[in-house]
Amino acid sequence: MRTIIEHNNPHYGFFYEIGSVIVHRKSKWQDIELAESPEFGKVLLLDGITQVGLKDEERYHETLVIPAMIAHPRAREILIIGGGDGCVLREVLACKGVRQVIMADIDAEVISVCREYLPELNKGAFDDPRLRLEIGDGRTFVEHCPDDSFDVVIMDMTDPFGPSERLYTKEFFMQVQRILKGPEGIFAMHGESSIARPIAWACIYKTLNTVFPIVRTAFSFVPMYGTLWSFQFSSCTTDLLTFSNPTMKPTDELKACIAEKRSDEPRFAKAAMWPALFAEDPSTKAALGLAQSRVITDIHPHFPDVFEP
């Protein structure tokens, strides 16, 4: 057994154990390791940092994908940035009416490993004819897209360290807004943890708010990250709170809407969960008041709380 110690910030984290290593490769971009864990089943680590595990992964992927796909009136053309394990892709393709999904990921080796060794996670999504894979930098891909290209853009990137920082800036978010179709378009992304990294959470939230009139946050405890995690949904006109507030969208009505738009029932992000997912966590108010939190820009892309994990 080998102990994996994950730091959520310099002073706080969690651990779990892994046993046999299924595959270990080094790509041009990162170290890729897939191993067996008594707690999570198969786990994927990139540069030693946990990305996904079999157990409870739906708490992350369903919360990131389903609200955006359900809230959009006609989600047909979808862009996924990152998401090399295929779980976001799986959830997108479970939605009826999807015509095309473009997935832009920089590391073909991660996709190859997950396609071969994690079929129980991606459910054959990489073989769907609606998918077009684009291997390359996600920001460069977005910058070369025509205006009004996608109904929903979903970003499933690593934390904002190193090269990933370029996908968390105001300028990049402006490019995402540009390629969304119409004011109802939705941009979904993970937003870090308002508990473990409150400064990072506040920076992402504030930066999104400089670009999109509506930014809503969902929360879910994600065991493979050892903390409460957040998900940001940004749009010019689509407000996720109109779906998660039972006085505006009764649970039975939302349940029927999800059933109409999906080919299967969610395991976690069911209609009854939405009011809890979108309930404001008290930690966010304190995070927004932190003096170090600021808008992230191309000129100043470094997060104030960046640390060596």
RODO-2510 file (C-alpha; in nm, 4 decimals, decimal comma):
residues 309
     n   res          X          Y          Z
     1     m     0,0000     0,0000     0,0000
     2     r     0,1076     0,3562    -0,0699
     3     t    -0,0384     0,6568     0,1079
     4     i    -0,1550     0,9459    -0,1095
     5     i    -0,1534     1,2767     0,0794
     6     e    -0,3542     1,5555    -0,0851
     7     h    -0,3149     1,9161     0,0261
     8     n    -0,6237     2,1313    -0,0243
     9     n    -0,4210     2,4242     0,1054
    10     p    -0,0790     2,4450     0,2733
    11     h    -0,2251     2,3560     0,6143
    12     y    -0,5139     2,1210     0,5419
    13     g    -0,5824     1,8091     0,3384
    14     f    -0,6630     1,4410     0,3501
    15     f    -0,5138     1,1029     0,2679
    16     y    -0,6098     0,7695     0,1194
    17     e    -0,4245     0,4554     0,0191
    18     i    -0,3598     0,2938    -0,3157
    19     g    -0,2422    -0,0596    -0,3890
    20     s    -0,1553    -0,2008    -0,7276
    21     v    -0,0706     0,0395    -1,0101
    22     i    -0,2691    -0,0450    -1,3237
    23     v    -0,0795     0,1802    -1,5614
    24     h     0,1854     0,4488    -1,5244
    25     r     0,2878     0,6696    -1,8161
    26     k     0,4548     1,0008    -1,8773
    27     s     0,3080     1,2165    -2,1510
    28     k     0,4529     1,5325    -2,2998
    29     w     0,2527     1,7270    -2,0436
    30     q     0,2278     1,5297    -1,7200
    31     d     0,2751     1,2128    -1,5192
    32     i    -0,0256     0,9795    -1,5527
    33     e    -0,0978     0,7082    -1,2977
    34     l    -0,3997     0,4823    -1,2641
    35     a    -0,4127     0,2721    -0,9486
    36     e    -0,6457     0,0656    -0,7308
    37     s    -0,7658     0,2168    -0,4038
    38     p    -0,9515     0,0272    -0,1281
    39     e    -1,1649     0,3367    -0,0671
    40     f    -1,2340     0,4774    -0,4147
    41     g    -1,1731     0,1843    -0,6497
    42     k    -0,9708     0,2902    -0,9529
    43     v    -0,8211     0,6390    -0,9163
    44     l    -0,6549     0,8590    -1,1760
    45     l    -0,3701     1,0848    -1,0647
    46     l    -0,2049     1,3498    -1,2802
    47     d     0,1309     1,4695    -1,1498
    48     g     0,0426     1,2925    -0,8258
    49     i    -0,2851     1,4819    -0,7746
    50     t    -0,6162     1,2953    -0,7652
    51     q    -0,8430     1,3718    -1,0599
    52     v    -1,1150     1,1093    -1,0427
    53     g    -1,2067     0,7908    -0,8593
    54     l    -1,4817     0,5385    -0,9270
    55     k    -1,6608     0,5863    -0,5966
    56     d    -1,8960     0,8862    -0,5766
    57     e    -1,7550     1,0564    -0,8895
    58     e    -2,1116     1,1490    -0,9851
    59     r    -2,1141     1,4036    -0,7031
    60     y    -1,8705     1,6053    -0,9127
    61     h    -1,9607     1,5263    -1,2735
    62     e    -2,3388     1,5288    -1,2448
    63     t    -2,3349     1,8542    -1,0480
    64     l    -2,1104     2,0156    -1,3082
    65     v    -2,3067     1,9026    -1,6137
    66     i    -2,6724     1,8321    -1,5443
    67     p    -2,7896     2,1760    -1,4204
    68     a    -2,6455     2,3509    -1,7270
    69     m    -2,7849     2,0980    -1,9725
    70     i    -3,1301     2,0985    -1,8136
    71     a    -3,1562     2,4758    -1,7684
    72     h    -3,0650     2,5548    -2,1282
    73     p    -3,3793     2,5548    -2,3462
    74     r    -3,2138     2,3567    -2,6302
    75     a    -2,8635     2,2306    -2,5588
    76     r    -2,7496     2,0918    -2,8933
    77     e    -2,3951     2,2080    -2,9638
    78     i    -2,1631     2,1537    -2,6664
    79     l    -1,7967     2,2314    -2,6024
    80     i    -1,6020     2,0499    -2,3302
    81     i    -1,2655     2,1969    -2,2324
    82     g    -1,0531     1,9344    -2,0593
    83     g    -1,2353     1,6362    -1,9126
    84     g    -0,9965     1,3735    -2,0467
    85     d    -1,1416     1,0985    -1,8261
    86     g    -1,4651     1,1139    -2,0295
    87     c    -1,7049     1,1561    -1,7369
    88     v    -1,8289     1,5022    -1,8381
    89     l    -1,8664     1,3701    -2,1923
    90     r    -2,0717     1,0770    -2,0618
    91     e    -2,3110     1,3097    -1,8811
    92     v    -2,3455     1,5438    -2,1803
    93     l    -2,4251     1,2568    -2,4160
    94     a    -2,6918     1,1304    -2,1746
    95     c    -2,8915     1,4432    -2,2594
    96     k    -3,1408     1,4134    -2,5434
    97     g    -3,1158     1,6554    -2,8346
    98     v    -2,7372     1,6844    -2,8293
    99     r    -2,6169     1,7006    -3,1898
   100     q    -2,2451     1,7517    -3,1538
   101     v    -1,9887     1,7599    -2,8755
   102     i    -1,6417     1,8998    -2,9304
   103     m    -1,3933     1,8058    -2,6625
   104     a    -1,0705     2,0062    -2,6499
   105     d    -0,8017     1,8489    -2,4335
   106     i    -0,4289     1,9041    -2,4455
   107     d    -0,3210     1,5514    -2,3511
   108     a    -0,4123     1,2672    -2,5866
   109     e    -0,2351     1,0209    -2,3560
   110     v    -0,4804     1,0863    -2,0706
   111     i    -0,7701     1,0180    -2,3059
   112     s    -0,6013     0,6994    -2,4281
   113     v    -0,5468     0,5698    -2,0736
   114     c    -0,9028     0,6489    -1,9631
   115     r    -1,0558     0,5086    -2,2792
   116     e    -0,8737     0,1770    -2,2303
   117     y    -0,8694     0,1378    -1,8530
   118     l    -1,1751     0,3305    -1,7269
   119     p    -1,4652     0,2111    -1,9457
   120     e    -1,6813     0,1766    -1,6344
   121     l    -1,6538     0,5547    -1,5956
   122     n    -1,6844     0,6898    -1,9483
   123     k    -1,9308     0,4211    -2,0628
   124     g    -1,7968     0,4147    -2,4180
   125     a    -1,8576     0,7883    -2,4636
   126     f    -1,5405     0,8289    -2,6711
   127     d    -1,6949     0,6040    -2,9389
   128     d    -2,0086     0,8156    -2,9833
   129     p    -2,0310     0,9511    -3,3410
   130     r    -2,1450     1,2905    -3,2113
   131     l    -1,8027     1,3474    -3,0549
   132     r    -1,5232     1,5408    -3,2236
   133     l    -1,1940     1,5301    -3,0361
   134     e    -0,9593     1,8282    -3,0639
   135     i    -0,6180     1,7580    -2,9146
   136     g    -0,4558     2,0866    -2,8203
   137     d    -0,4662     2,3853    -2,5899
   138     g    -0,8215     2,4649    -2,4801
   139     r    -0,7718     2,8397    -2,4739
   140     t    -0,6239     2,8448    -2,8241
   141     f    -0,9173     2,6395    -2,9502
   142     v    -1,1696     2,8788    -2,7955
   143     e    -0,9904     3,1853    -2,9333
   144     h    -1,0156     3,0443    -3,2872
   145     c    -1,3845     2,9512    -3,2629
   146     p    -1,6398     3,1646    -3,4512
   147     d    -1,8886     3,3719    -3,2524
   148     d    -2,2090     3,1979    -3,1410
   149     s    -2,0734     2,8433    -3,1771
   150     f    -2,2049     2,6582    -2,8699
   151     d    -2,5151     2,6411    -2,6551
   152     v    -2,3229     2,5200    -2,3496
   153     v    -1,9507     2,5325    -2,2692
   154     i    -1,8295     2,3099    -1,9859
   155     m    -1,4764     2,3415    -1,8491
   156     d    -1,3339     2,0516    -1,6491
   157     m    -0,9773     2,1643    -1,5953
   158     t    -0,7126     2,0986    -1,3346
   159     d    -0,6728     2,3533    -1,0539
   160     p    -0,5426     2,6987    -1,1518
   161     f    -0,1728     2,6240    -1,1229
   162     g     0,0873     2,6733    -1,3951
   163     p    -0,0427     2,6514    -1,7557
   164     s    -0,4049     2,6094    -1,6394
   165     e    -0,4042     2,9673    -1,5051
   166     r    -0,4674     3,0955    -1,8583
   167     l    -0,8124     2,9374    -1,8499
   168     y    -0,9218     3,1237    -1,5372
   169     t    -0,8702     3,4846    -1,6489
   170     k    -1,1192     3,7567    -1,7355
   171     e    -0,9930     3,7631    -2,0934
   172     f    -1,0528     3,3916    -2,1378
   173     f    -1,4003     3,4127    -1,9865
   174     m    -1,4771     3,6912    -2,2365
   175     q    -1,3764     3,4555    -2,5172
   176     v    -1,6103     3,1890    -2,3753
   177     q    -1,8966     3,4379    -2,3659
   178     r    -1,8257     3,5309    -2,7279
   179     i    -1,8619     3,1729    -2,8546
   180     l    -2,1855     3,1048    -2,6645
   181     k    -2,4983     3,1054    -2,8797
   182     g    -2,7308     3,3842    -2,7745
   183     p    -2,7850     3,5319    -2,4302
   184     e    -2,9251     3,2028    -2,2968
   185     g    -2,5914     3,0242    -2,3431
   186     i    -2,4375     2,8749    -2,0284
   187     f    -2,0768     2,8391    -1,9168
   188     a    -2,0237     2,5730    -1,6466
   189     m    -1,6979     2,5167    -1,4599
   190     h    -1,5726     2,3986    -1,1231
   191     g    -1,5048     2,6867    -0,8870
   192     e    -1,2624     2,5445    -0,6300
   193     s    -1,3613     2,5120    -0,2624
   194     s    -1,4910     2,8046    -0,0600
   195     i    -1,3876     2,6067     0,2500
   196     a    -1,0360     2,4924     0,1627
   197     r    -0,9372     2,7661    -0,0844
   198     p    -1,1664     3,0617    -0,0123
   199     i    -0,9385     3,3114    -0,1904
   200     a    -0,9326     3,1010    -0,5082
   201     w    -1,3094     3,0559    -0,4903
   202     a    -1,3638     3,4312    -0,4521
   203     c    -1,1206     3,5132    -0,7348
   204     i    -1,3048     3,2847    -0,9765
   205     y    -1,6448     3,4162    -0,8707
   206     k    -1,5404     3,7805    -0,8963
   207     t    -1,3757     3,7261    -1,2334
   208     l    -1,6834     3,5562    -1,3779
   209     n    -1,8992     3,8426    -1,2492
   210     t    -1,7015     4,0944    -1,4542
   211     v    -1,8056     3,9083    -1,7718
   212     f    -2,1472     3,7495    -1,7095
   213     p    -2,4532     3,9248    -1,5606
   214     i    -2,5652     3,6028    -1,3894
   215     v    -2,3323     3,3734    -1,1928
   216     r    -2,4792     3,1010    -0,9717
   217     t    -2,2949     2,8545    -0,7505
   218     a    -2,3779     2,4947    -0,6659
   219     f    -2,2054     2,3007    -0,3881
   220     s    -2,1379     1,9339    -0,3313
   221     f    -1,9121     1,7455    -0,0938
   222     v    -1,6767     1,5474    -0,3180
   223     p    -1,5038     1,2625    -0,1278
   224     m    -1,2224     1,2259    -0,3816
   225     y    -1,1269     1,5894    -0,3112
   226     g    -1,1846     1,5675     0,0626
   227     t    -1,3860     1,8886     0,0909
   228     l    -1,6930     2,0840    -0,0129
   229     w    -1,6544     2,1704    -0,3817
   230     s    -1,8205     2,4395    -0,5896
   231     f    -1,9524     2,4680    -0,9436
   232     q    -2,0155     2,7966    -1,1243
   233     f    -2,2892     2,8489    -1,3842
   234     s    -2,2632     3,1733    -1,5794
   235     s    -2,4955     3,3213    -1,8404
   236     c    -2,6361     3,6467    -1,9723
   237     t    -3,0007     3,5473    -1,9177
   238     t    -3,0330     3,1877    -1,7917
   239     d    -3,0642     3,1849    -1,4137
   240     l    -3,0136     2,8442    -1,2522
   241     l    -3,1926     2,9644    -0,9372
   242     t    -3,5230     2,9660    -1,1253
   243     f    -3,4803     2,5888    -1,1559
   244     s    -3,3449     2,5148    -0,8086
   245     n    -3,5966     2,7256    -0,6143
   246     p    -3,8990     2,5002    -0,5452
   247     t    -4,1317     2,8001    -0,5159
   248     m    -4,0450     2,8923    -0,8766
   249     k    -3,9944     2,5400    -1,0125
   250     p    -4,1751     2,2730    -0,8070
   251     t    -3,9721     1,9567    -0,7561
   252     d    -4,2179     1,7400    -0,9508
   253     e    -4,1977     1,9808    -1,2444
   254     l    -3,8176     1,9792    -1,2366
   255     k    -3,8156     1,5990    -1,2098
   256     a    -4,0344     1,5784    -1,5213
   257     c    -3,8058     1,8233    -1,7019
   258     i    -3,4979     1,6131    -1,6208
   259     a    -3,6746     1,2949    -1,7323
   260     e    -3,7764     1,4616    -2,0587
   261     k    -3,4250     1,5829    -2,1370
   262     r    -3,2155     1,2847    -2,0198
   263     s    -3,1936     0,9245    -2,1333
   264     d    -3,1299     0,8038    -1,7765
   265     e    -3,1990     0,9137    -1,4205
   266     p    -2,9241     1,0989    -1,2344
   267     r    -2,7614     0,9106    -0,9501
   268     f    -2,6868     1,2238    -0,7478
   269     a    -2,8122     1,5470    -0,9067
   270     k    -3,1769     1,4475    -0,8863
   271     a    -3,4524     1,7095    -0,8787
   272     a    -3,4950     1,6787    -0,5019
   273     m    -3,1264     1,7657    -0,4557
   274     w    -3,1272     2,0929    -0,6504
   275     p    -3,2467     2,3237    -0,3683
   276     a    -2,9661     2,1874    -0,1478
   277     l    -2,7034     2,2051    -0,4244
   278     f    -2,7781     2,5707    -0,4933
   279     a    -2,8238     2,6793    -0,1317
   280     e    -2,5665     2,9475    -0,0515
   281     d    -2,2968     2,8164     0,1780
   282     p    -2,2071     3,0662     0,4552
   283     s    -1,8380     3,0329     0,3668
   284     t    -1,8894     3,2276     0,0448
   285     k    -1,9759     3,5524     0,2192
   286     a    -1,6572     3,5373     0,4223
   287     a    -1,4556     3,4446     0,1113
   288     l    -1,5815     3,7430    -0,0861
   289     g    -1,4724     3,9714     0,1964
   290     l    -1,1114     3,8563     0,1901
   291     a    -0,8772     4,1392     0,0966
   292     q    -0,6557     3,9130    -0,1174
   293     s    -0,9379     3,8093    -0,3504
   294     r    -0,9399     3,9902    -0,6840
   295     v    -1,0214     3,9647    -1,0522
   296     i    -0,7784     3,7359    -1,2374
   297     t    -0,6433     3,8806    -1,5643
   298     d    -0,3914     3,7854    -1,8301
   299     i    -0,1566     4,0514    -1,6937
   300     h    -0,1942     3,9206    -1,3368
   301     p    -0,2912     3,5522    -1,3776
   302     h    -0,1444     3,4139    -1,0550
   303     f    -0,3910     3,3296    -0,7811
   304     p    -0,2942     3,4947    -0,4493
   305     d    -0,3229     3,1658    -0,2593
   306     v    -0,1265     2,9509    -0,5019
   307     f     0,0824     2,6843    -0,3291
   308     e     0,2931     2,3824    -0,4140
   309     p     0,0569     2,0861    -0,3731
***
